[in-house]
Amino acid sequence: MNEVIIGIGSNIDAEINISIMMEILKKKVEVVKISEMIKTKPIGITNQPDFTNGAIKIKTVFDLDELTKLLKSIEDEMGRDRSAPKFGPRCIDLDIVVWNDSVIDKDYYTRDFLKKCVDEIR
């Protein structure tokens, strides 16, 4: 069983989209813990709504590639526009940050809100 922490972000109907994503994810993996959600200013493209960010700890039998594909499929199912600018608005953003106690997303070290959310549920 793999223990994973996923970073969550949304700035389009964030409360609704994060809730929908959680329901979809709970059908596929075991949700262990959810961090506090934090409002953050956008990075890069600043003329857009603030983001709601957090983290979720899960347990899963999926390997890293399978889980990555699952998260991308959830983003797609929810209408994530992959042609939009990298730092533009998004309905949902899911990134694997910690895989079995190893930080695999470098953003953990540079984004205080991400580090705070991840550390809260580690």
N, C-alpha and C positions, 0 to 999 in steps of 0.2 A: 504494500500500500504506500503510495507516495503522498507526502504532505506538502502542500503548495500554498503560497500566498499570491493572490492575484490583485493587482492594482486596478481600481475602477475609476472612470471619469465620465462625466456628461455635462453638457451645458445647453442641451435642447430638451426641455421638459424633464429635467434631471430626476426629480423625485419619482415621476411616473416611470421613466425608462429604467432607472436603477431597480425599482420594484419589480418591473416585468422581467428584467434580466435575472434577478435573484430567483424568481419562480421557475424560469427555464433552467437555470443552473442546478437548482435543488433536485430536479428530475434526473440529472445526469451524474452528479457527484454528491458526496457527503459534505455538507457545510458545517464547519466546526465553530467558527467565530467570525464576527463582522465588526470592523472598526467603526469608530465615530466617523461621520461624514463631515468633511471640511469644505467650506467655500474658499475658492482660490481665484486669483486674477489670471486671465489667460497669458500664456507664454508665446512669444513670437508675434502672432496677430492679435493685437490688443483691443481692436474695435469690435468686440463680440461679448456676449454675456459671460459672467463669471462661471467657473466650473464648480461642480460638486465632485469631490474626490474622496476616496476611501480605499479600504482593502478588505479582502475576504480570505479567510483560511479554509482550505478544503482538504479532504482526503479522497484519493482516487486511485483506481487501478490503471488508469490511462498512463501511457508513457508521455514524455515531453512533447513529442511530435503529435501524438493523438490529441492531447489536451490543447495544444496550440491550434490545431484544426477545429476542435470543438468551439473554442473561444471565438475564432474568426467566423465560424458558421452562426454563432449566436449574434455577433455584431451584424452580419449580413441579414439574418432573419429580422433583425430589429431596424433595418434600413440604413445601416452605416454606408455613407457615400465615400468610396475609396478613391474617387477622382478629385475630391475636395483637397485643398491645401493641407499639408501635414499638421500644422498647428491651428487649423480652422475649427469651426463649430462641429460638434459631433453628438449624436444621440447616445452613443455608448462607446467606450474605449476600454478594452480589457487586455491587460498585459501581465504575463507571469513575471513576478519579481523575485520570489524565493522558491527554490526547488529543493526539497529535502534539506533544509537548513543552509543552503548555499545561495547567496544573492547572485542572480543571473541577469538582472537588469541594472545597468550602470546608472540609470536615473535615480535609483535609490540613494546614491551618494551625492547627488546634486540638487535634488528637489526635496526641500525640508518637509513639505506636506506629505509626500510619499513615505519618507523615512518615518515620520511620526505615526502615520496610520499603520504601517507594517510593524513597527516596533511595539505598538499597542497590542497586537494580537499574536506576536511571535511566541 
